[in-house]
């Protein structure tokens, strides 16, 4: 006698059929955990508590000094702001940088992949909060700094070490909640 009875649907079930579903669920869980951060813009930087990357940039303005790693090793706390004239958020953050500079905060700029004439016109129109400005015309320094885009700002201590990285424009609300605490931490080192 042969067994011609139809097989039940469960008899063909194999463990290997559930493995792809479990893998997909694990990947989704990782993404969901990433979305649950307090602020998704607060991406970690590999430079926190490490020396700023080595770089040497020519000046944006003829007859002025350029900007390099050596400038970050001078005693005192400073900001490094990566910006461009074509960047709309850079324009929005500019009054905040002007305010910080007026308060005595040293701000150095890295002008990222910009037309020098347009960058100069940007500063002529809005003011120049920068002590030093380096022209990163090919974008190599921005890559070395790990910049995701512009603007990005780094708080640097007196030994040239990165204390904090701010992605996106610094808004007025960020001054007291993020920038001042990072400046204080850098000064305490």
Long-range contacts (C-beta under 8 A, 24 or more apart in sequence): 41-167, 41-168, 42-167, 43-148, 43-165, 43-167, 45-146, 45-154, 45-162, 45-165, 46-146, 47-145, 47-146, 47-154, 47-162, 47-165, 48-162, 48-163, 48-164, 48-165, 49-161, 49-162, 49-163, 50-161, 50-162, 51-159, 51-160, 51-161, 51-162, 52-80, 52-145, 52-154, 52-156, 52-160, 52-161, 52-162, 53-141, 53-144, 53-145, 53-146, 54-144, 55-134, 55-140, 55-141, 55-144, 55-145, 56-134, 57-110, 57-134, 57-135, 57-136, 57-141, 58-134, 58-135, 59-132, 59-133, 59-134, 59-135, 60-109, 60-111, 60-116, 60-119, 60-120, 60-133, 60-134, 60-135, 61-120, 61-133, 64-132, 64-133, 65-132, 66-132, 66-134, 66-135, 67-108, 67-109, 67-110, 67-132, 67-133, 67-134, 68-134, 69-160, 71-108, 71-132, 72-108, 72-156, 72-160, 73-159, 73-160, 74-158, 75-158, 76-106, 76-158, 77-105, 77-106, 77-155, 77-156, 77-157, 77-158, 77-183, 77-186, 77-187, 78-105, 78-106, 78-107, 78-108, 78-131, 78-155, 78-156, 79-105, 79-106, 79-107, 79-108, 79-153, 79-154, 79-155, 79-156, 79-179, 80-107, 80-108, 80-109, 80-110, 80-145, 80-153, 80-154, 80-156, 81-107, 81-108, 81-109, 81-110, 81-130, 81-151, 81-152, 81-153, 82-109, 82-110, 82-112, 82-136, 82-142, 82-145, 82-147, 82-150, 82-151, 82-152, 82-153, 83-109, 83-110, 83-111, 83-112, 83-150, 83-151, 84-111, 84-112, 84-113, 84-114, 84-119, 84-150, 85-111, 85-114, 85-115, 85-118, 85-119, 85-121, 85-122, 86-114, 86-118, 87-150, 87-151, 89-150, 89-151, 89-168, 89-169, 90-150, 90-151, 90-169, 91-122, 91-126, 92-169, 92-171, 93-151, 93-169, 93-170, 93-171, 94-126, 94-127, 94-129, 95-126, 96-169, 96-170, 96-171, 96-172, 96-174, 96-175, 97-129, 97-170, 98-126, 98-127, 98-129, 99-175, 100-129, 100-175, 100-179, 101-129, 101-130, 105-183, 106-131, 107-131, 108-132, 108-133, 108-134, 109-133, 109-134, 110-134, 110-136, 110-141, 110-142, 110-145, 111-135, 111-136, 112-136, 112-139, 112-141, 112-142, 112-147, 112-150, 113-137, 113-138, 113-139, 113-142, 153-179, 155-179, 155-182, 155-183, 155-185, 155-186, 156-186, 157-186, 157-187, 157-189, 158-186, 158-187, 158-189, 159-189, 161-189, 163-189
